[in-house]
Amino acid sequence: MEASYKNITYLFIAIFIVVIIGFFNSYFGLFPHFKGLPDMAHLHFIGWLLWFSLLIIQPLLIQFNKLPIHRLLGKFSYFLAPYILLTIIGMIKHSYSIHKTPYLIATHPPGLYFSMAGAIYFFLFYILAIVNKKNTAFHMRYIIISSLALLFPSVDRFFIEELKLGEAGGAFTPLIVLLIIIALIIYDKVKLKKISRPYIVALIFTLAMDISIKTFLPSHAWQSIALKIGQYL
């Protein structure tokens, strides 16, 4: 592992803390009875808990030269990622069963578009990390970027539900993720004297996603697509 990233575990722990804060009222704060939550919510949580465990443990295994275990856990992610995808689909179905059409065409979180966008963000960069597993520098950075996908639903809920900012609250999350990516670009430039391609890819994709939220999401084209998706939920 690059010396400049030896403490990357702290970033993953920080993201996990943000997730707990963002989902406190809708999940963690309902402990121990979790009244009103479906079983799928618990299966979804278990998947992400295992994922965060990997994020925190994997860098430590590299740091302590436990590479065989690191590789074994990496292969476990090949099964865990599809499991998480299935639980995301399950949660989308559950949300649709409660909110019906308004969930499909919502122009602010939570809504189908945001659920799909977050899932695509996570799986795109996870797949890029796997494709680049032999390029350690790229692999690590794509994993870092994929973890940022967890900020979208968490920060959205914090601004919308905790701070009571309503629809306007959803506009802050892409900005925060963009600022984190820019900070990572600057960090590499200062520490390594170069700009890493994965962060540039992430910057472009995040900007494109933000633009799509402002332009494509409110369009009749998306509403038509969303309603068709609803026929299969």
N, C-alpha and C positions, 0 to 999 in steps of 0.2 A: 504493500500500500504506500502511496505517496506520503511523504512525511508531513506535507502541508494539510493532509486530510486525516491525520491520525486520530483526531477528536470528532470525526463526523458523527459518531454515535450520539453526541449531545444534540445535534440537529434533529435526528430522528426522535429522540426523547422529547424535544421541544414541540415537534409536530404532534406527537401523541398527546401531550398535555393540552394543546390547542383543540384536538379532537374531543377530549374529555370535557373541556369547557363548552365547546360548541354543542355537544350532544347531552349536556348535563340534564337539562329540563325534559328532553324528549326520550332519554334512555337511562343514563347513569343515576340521575336523581330519583328514579322510580324504584331503585333497589330497596328491599329485596323482592317485592311482589310483582313489579313491572306490570301493573294493572293496565289493561287495554292494549298491550303489545302482542303481536302475533308471534308464533314460534319462529317464523322466518327472520324476525328481527334479531333473535338470539343466535341463529345460525349465521347470520350476516356478521354479527359482532365477533363470533368465534373466529370466522375467517380473517377478519382484519386484525384481531388480537394476535393470531398466529403470524400474520404478515409483519406486524410491528416487532414481534419477537425476533423474526428473521433479520429485519433491518438493524436491530440493536445488537444482535449476537454476531452476525456475519463479519462486520469490521473488526470485532474483538478477536474472532478466530484467526483472521489474517494477521492481526497485530501480534498474536501469541504463537504464530506459525503452526496453526492447526488446520493446514490446507485440506487434508482428506475430509475432515468433518465439514469444512466450508463448502467443498464441492458436493458432498452428500446432501446437505441442506439446500444447496442451490438446485439440485435435481428435485427435491421435495416441492420446490416452488412451481415446478411444471404441473403438479397436481393441485396445488393450493390456488394458483391463479384461476384456473377454470372453475374451481369450486366457488371462489369469490364472485366470478361472473354469473354463475347460476343464482347465487343469493341476491345479486343486484337485480337480476330479472325478476326474482321472487318479490323483492321489495317494490319494484315498479308495478307489478301486478297488484300487490296489496294497496299501494297508493291509489291506483286507478279504481279499485273496487270500492274505495271510500269516497273519492272526490270526483270520479267519473270524468266527463268531458273537460271541466275547468282545469284538471290536472294535466290533460293532454296539451292544451293550448296556452297554459300559463306563461306569461312573459317575464316572470320573476320567480326566484326559487321559493319553495321547491316546486318543480314541474318536470315533465318528461324530458324536455330539451336539456335541462341542467343535469338530470340523472344520466342521460346518454352521453353528454359532453364530458362529464367527469369520468365515466367509465372508459370512453375512448382515449382520453388523456392518459389515464393510468396504464391501460393495456398497450397503447402505442409505444410508450417509452419503456415499458417492461419488455416488450418484444424486441425493441432496439437494443436493450441491454443484453438480452440473450443472444441476439445476432452478433453482437460485438463482445462476447464473453472472452475471446482470446486477446482482445485489446483492453487491457485492464483499466486504462485511463478512461476510455469511452464507456466501458461497462459500468464502472462506478458512477460516473456522472449521469448516465441514463437512469440508473437506479435512484439516484438522488432526485432527479426530476420527476420520476414516476411517483415518488412519495409526496410530492407537492400536490398531487391530485386530491389527497385527503383534506387539503386545506379548503377546497371549494365548498363542500357541503358544511364543513365545520364553521368556517368564518361567515358564510352566508347566514347560518342560523344565529350566530352571535349578533351580527349587525341587525338582522331582521326581527328576531324574537327577543333577544336580551336588551338591545339598545332601542328597540321599537322604531326602527327607521323605515320599516315597510319596504316597498318595492325599491326605493332608492338605496337601501342597504346592500342589495345584490351587486351594485356597481363597484363596491370597494374590493371585493375578493380578487377579480382578475388583476386589478391594480397592485394589490399586495403581492400576488404571485409574480407579477412582472418585476416588481422592485427586488424581490428575492433573487430572481434569475439575473437581473442586472448586477446585484451585489456579488453573486457568484462569478460572473464574468470579470468584474473588477478585481475580485480576490485572486483569480487565476492570473490575470494580467500583472498584478503586483508580485505575487509569489513565484510564478513560473515564467513570467515575461512573455506570455502568449495568450491568445484567446481560444478557448476550447470549442470545437465544433458542436458538441452536444448542447451546450448552453445557447448557442446561436440558433440551433434547430428549435430548442424549447422556446426561445424568445419569439421567433417567427410564428410558431404554432399557437402560442398563448395570445399573441396579438390578433392572429386570424380568428381564434375562438371568441375573443372579446368583440371583434368587429361583427362576427356572425350573430352574436347575441343582440347587438344593436340594430342589425339590418335584416338578417334572414329570419330570426325568431319571430318578429312581429308580422311577417309577410303571410299572405294568403297561401303561398306555396307550402310553407312549413305547416300551417294549420291543416291543410289538406293531407299532408303526409302523416301528421300526428293522428288525425282521425282514422286514417287507414291502419296505422299501428294499433290503435285502440281496438280494432276489430279482432285482433289476435291476442289481446290481453284477457 
